[in-house]
Amino acid sequence: MVKLTKRTVEATVPKSKDYVLWDDELPGFGLRVLPSGRRSYVVQYRHAGRSRRYSIGPHGVWTAEAARREAKSQLGRVASGDDPAEERLENLRAMTVKQLCERYIKDLEDGLILGKGGRPKKQSTIDTDIGRIRRHVIPLIGTRRVKDLTRADMVKIMRDIMAGRSRIVVKTKKLRGKSIVKGGPGTATRTLGLIGGILTYAIDLGIIDRNPAHGIKKPKYKVRDRRLTEAEYRILGKILADANAAGKCRRTTEIVRQIALTGCRRSEIINLKWCDVDIEGSCLRLSESKEGRSIRPIGLPVVEFLEAEREATLGSYVFPGYGLDTAFGGFPRQWQILFAGTPLEGLTAHVLRHSFASIGNDLGFTEVTIAALLGHAKGTITSRYIHVLDATLVTAADMIAGYVNALLEGNRFERGSYALDRAARKIAMGEFIETRGVG
């Protein structure tokens, strides 16, 4: 037991299990320390023969001195016969969906709502979630009490969003900007998934005991299984070549080509930094991706492109923008210009990524190998432990990139040529390579 002050609180060390450090001056006042390192002030007291615990709030939001004053206030109420913990529980049970959502948004912005891999959600995901909450969830069920929600309510909100009943035009912060909220099956499915997460959060708060959003059949929508044919790859190559020849959208054509050759997500290529490029290791060591840190093997055409760009590019980004050391920002608009009125109008970056994976399958590579190349969650389990990439992954990246590059150039792909080119390249550099798995 010590006196809880700013110094003693910040000196606490997390352990494998949560524990409470009790104040030696005010009985019942303590600091709960979680294994995650989060610390919160609590009050322990007895009421009607039962031991109860009342949470004041997290350290940082509350100072030790303010929490001590609050603890004295609550203990004074206990002495008068009140039960603060029970009163708070009753207030929580009377909470509306809107009130729950506002509390969820605050914790979301404070990084307390975790996403995949136990990491705080990214800002782009946070913005999307908040948009769905404010434009669909609150308008449709915001006045309902959380504890009164039923499975039928969840089905109804899903159908309402599908039918466009939450459709609205919202003014944005941009000059004359507006956002058109349409609804539809895709929005309904994603919003219901978000509601399920919010209600799980409500369970953790003790507001409800079960999640009425679980187990509901969601509509299928726009299954993205399109892939480019060989003829379409050749059309894509001609579109990129013609644009370059005309001096049009040069930066975008480079980005499109590298998405096609790597299978990376659009944002991963646009925001690629030189510090994440490992040319000698034939890979991209992405410090941040949808799955967190990720290693992506790259083929010889990509390596050669990056070598040439490194000599010609200044700043942190492989594809620099027009501002001071910023990433290229004109991609969406130029993408539309590039493909408007062509046979590939409507093409998306995801189609290029899916086509890359499909070619890997056509060439006989395993699902695990393809997942590692794409940075899927099941692939990162393997790649997380890779420092020097396995020859199989580099060979796979070479062959797929070589195949795609040959189609874009309108040439015929020779299956063994890229493995041989890489071997010759290594030997020319005076490096010894192990040829196991290459051929």
Secondary structure as UniProt FT lines:
FT   HELIX           6..10
FT   STRAND          19..23
FT   TURN            27..28
FT   STRAND          29..33
FT   TURN            35..36
FT   STRAND          39..47
FT   TURN            48..49
FT   STRAND          50..59
FT   TURN            60..61
FT   HELIX           64..79
FT   TURN            80..81
FT   HELIX           84..93
FT   HELIX           97..109
FT   TURN            110..111
FT   HELIX           116..118
FT   HELIX           123..132
FT   HELIX           133..137
FT   HELIX           138..141
FT   TURN            142..143
FT   HELIX           146..148
FT   HELIX           151..162
FT   TURN            163..166
FT   STRAND          168..171
FT   TURN            175..176
FT   STRAND          178..181
FT   HELIX           185..205
FT   TURN            212..215
FT   HELIX           230..245
FT   TURN            246..247
FT   HELIX           250..262
FT   HELIX           266..270
FT   HELIX           274..276
FT   STRAND          277..278
FT   TURN            279..282
FT   STRAND          283..286
FT   TURN            290..291
FT   STRAND          294..297
FT   HELIX           300..312
FT   TURN            324..325
FT   HELIX           331..339
FT   TURN            340..341
FT   TURN            343..346
FT   HELIX           349..362
FT   TURN            363..364
FT   HELIX           367..374
FT   HELIX           377..383
FT   TURN            384..385
FT   HELIX           391..408
FT   TURN            409..410
FT   TURN            415..416
FT   HELIX           417..428
FT   TURN            429..430
FT   TURN            436..437
//
